[in-house]
Amino acid sequence: MAILQSYGAAQVVTGSCHLLTIEGGPTILVDCGMFQGAVEERNFDSFGFNPKEVDILLITHAHLDHVGRIPKLVKEGFGGRIVTLKSTMELAEVVMLDSAHLMMEEYQTRYRKAKRRGAEAGVRQPLYTSDDVQVVYDLPMTFVEYDKPVKLAKGVVATFRNAGHILDSATIELDIEEKGAKKTIVFSGDLGNRNDMVMRNPETVKKADALFIESTYGDRDHKGIAESVAEFKKVVTETLLNRGNVLIPSFAIERTQEILCLLKRMYDDRELPECRIFLDSPMAIRATKLYDSFHDELSEECNDYLKRDGSIFEFPCVEYALDVQDSKKINEIESGCIIIAGSGMCTGGRILHHFKHRLWNERNAVLFVGYQAEGTLGRRIVNGERHLHIYHEEVVVRAGVHTINGFSAHADQSELIGWMQSFERLEKVFLIHGEYDKQKIFKTAIAERLKKKAHIVKWGEEIFL
Ligand code: ZN
C-alpha cells in the first residue's frame, strides 16, 4: 500500500510538496516548494511530516514554488538523496540563493524598524540563509536524464519526461511493485504551453494508475499566442514611439528568456524601434546563461540562434545590469527603455524601484507577461489598484497596465485535457497545484470531456494508492 499526502499545492498554486509513503519501501517527497503570495505565512509552519523520515527527494523543476523550502527541509533533518536533472540543481541554486537574499533583506529592514521601537527581540529570523542553501548541495544526489529509468529502491523506478515548462522541467513517472502488484503513479509537474518559443512541447505519458496533475490554468484557455505576440509588439512599439518606457516584471526563469527571444525576433525583423533593453536582474542573467549552456532540450529556434550568434538571447540592444549601480543608472534614462526585472509577481526585487520611478508617468507601460498570484502587488495592479505604497512612498499608477496571458509557461485547460487524452491508460485523476475555484471548473471539464471523475486534493489528506 502506498499513501500520498500533499503538504503544499493543495487547493493553492504554490508550495508544491507531495509525500509518498510506500509500505516496506522508501518515503519519497516530490518537490519541496515555497508558498507565495497570500499563503506565504505557511512557510513558517511545520511541514506536517517529519523531514528526517524522508529518504528521497525528487524535484520536477527549479521554480521557487517547487524547490523553495528545500533548505528548510534540510535544516529540519532531511539527509536523504536528491534525484533530479543536473541543470535543475544548478538553476535551483540560483533560485534558492535569490530567495535567501530577499528574505535576509526583508529581515534586516524589519529588524531596523523594530529596533527603533525597542522590539528587535521579537523579529522573526528568515526561513533560511544562503549558508543553509549551500548545505543542500552536500547531500547525495543522483542526476537523471530524460526517458532513462532510474531505480530508487527495490521495486521503485522513476522516469523523468520533458514537461516543456522551463529548462529541464519534468513529469515524473514512478513505477512501484509491491507484493507482485505493479502500479504507476505520475506527477505531471508543471506542464508547458505548446506554443512556447523557448521550450519544446511536453512529452506524452502512456499510463497512470494515479495521475497528480497541475491545474494552474485548469479553468480556461489562454489567448492564442499569435494574438498575444501581436499585443506585446503593439504595446512595446507604441510606448517606445511615444517616448515612454516599458516595464516588464518577469520571472527570471523561462519567461525572461521567452521575452528576450521575442524581442530578438522583433529586432531581426526590424520591428523593434530604437531602444535599450535592460535585463535588470542578477538572477535572470544567471538563468539566461544556464539556458545557453543547457540548450539541448530547447526549441529549434533557440538552437538556430545559438548556431548563428553564439548565444541564444543576446543581441545589440540588450544590456545586463548585474550590480546595483548599473540598475540605478537606468533611472537616469528618460525614455526608450525596456526594463525586464524581477520579481515576477512584484513581491520584491528591482522591479519595485522601477515602479517607484516610473508608474506615475502615463507615457510608460507595465506589461504583465506572467501569472500574478492572489495577494501579490502584481495582482493588485492587474486588478486596477491606482494608489500603492512602494518603499514608504505613495505611488499613483498612471502608466498603462497590460496583461498578456498567452505567454504562460503553463498548459491551459485544453492542453491539459489533450495531454491526458494521450494516455493509453489513465485510471484515477487527482488535481493539485491550482486555486480551488479554478480546480472546480477543471474538474467539471474533465468530467465532461474525459468522462472521468477527478479528485481535488486537500492538504494532508491521505490518498491510498
Ligand atoms: Zn513551475
Boltz pocket constraint, residues with backbone or C-beta under 6 A from the ligand:
constraints:
  - pocket:
      binder: B
      contacts: [[A, 61], [A, 63], [A, 66], [A, 165], [A, 190]]
      max_distance: 6.0
